[in-house]
Amino acid sequence: MTTDMLRKELDVVVIGGGAAGLSGALMLARSRRSVAVIDAGAPRNAPADGIHGLLGYDGMPPAEYLARGTENVRRYGGLVIDGEVSEISRDTTGFAVTLADGRNTHARRILLATGLVDEIPDIDGLAERWGRDLVHCPYCHGWEVRDRAIAVLATGPMTFHSTLLWRQLSDRVVLLRNGIDFTAEQLAQVTARGVRIAEGRVQSVVTTDDAITGVAMADGQVVPCEVITAGTRMVARAGVVATLGLEPVEHPSGMGMHVPTDAAGRTDVPGVWAAGNVTDLAAQVGAAAAAGSMAGAQINAELALEEAADAVDAQAQAG
């Protein structure tokens, strides 16, 4: 991977080079702001064969999408740095940013776009199938597994809703209750839609020739399936900003932990913004890119107002 030379002074450091981070950097670079994207190279969607549901880019491999975004940012003078931010501290004019390899820089603003980590249910053999025949989102992966035998692994209250969405894509759906409670009305609805219900706990994933063929239950039965879908617990990657007093909190949906922001991406910590999955756990690539663009534009506007106020103060002191 080609990486740019990190400068000592910048308007904005963007932490994370996914759709949100690159889009924010693009808006800033096009506004002639000095900006560097620092990316650790661990995108959430790396195992996926393609991005889906993004108009004009449907089916594009994630790596190609990011490569195009990187080229866009560099075209306008933005930097894209291969590295990992290990520490951020506030000073009188902004933020001192240190990378794990010892490099450092200074920024007036921070845009956090570090995404999230999917915590996969602790079932033997399940994590190894992630991004292959273990999927989590009907909009991201549903078309690709349409008409196949799909097992919906219950993990919480959102499973009822997702079961109906997966049933839209296949008439061979089984709901693995796995100890999760559902209302009688919910069970009646999924059953009426032709979804089979498997009671009991799931013990392990059964594979043949490197493909899922079923799930083994604790009582010994095997439920046949070709695809497993499970809602993960999604946890924002936000440890790097903990020293600034910014901590993830439980998302109102119960899906995991996120960094709260306002509609423009402002966090509760002045000068720190966030965009993409680190704050919006359900955001797909298009939504993350849009949020990054909004945050980049708003950071530029805030800096412009600050510079105007500083110019007035400078004139007053000179006069």
Buried (B, 14 or more C-beta within 10 A) or exposed (E): EEEBEBBEEBBBBBBBBBBBBBBBBBBBBBBEBBBBBBBBEBBBBEEBBBBBBBEEBEEBBBEEBBEEBBEBBBEBBBBBBBBBBBEBEBEEEBBBBBBEEEBBBBBBBBBBBBBBBBEBBEBEBBBEBBBBBBBBBBEBBBEBBBEBBBBBBBBEBEBBEBBBBBBEBBEBBBBBBBEBEBEEEBBEBBEEEEBEBBEBEBBBBBBEEEEBBBBBBEEEEEBEBBBBBBBBBBBBBBEBBEEBEBBBEEBEEEBBBBBBBEEBBBBEBEBBBBBBBBBBBBBBBBBBBBBBBBBBBBBBEBBEEEEEEEEEEEEEEEE
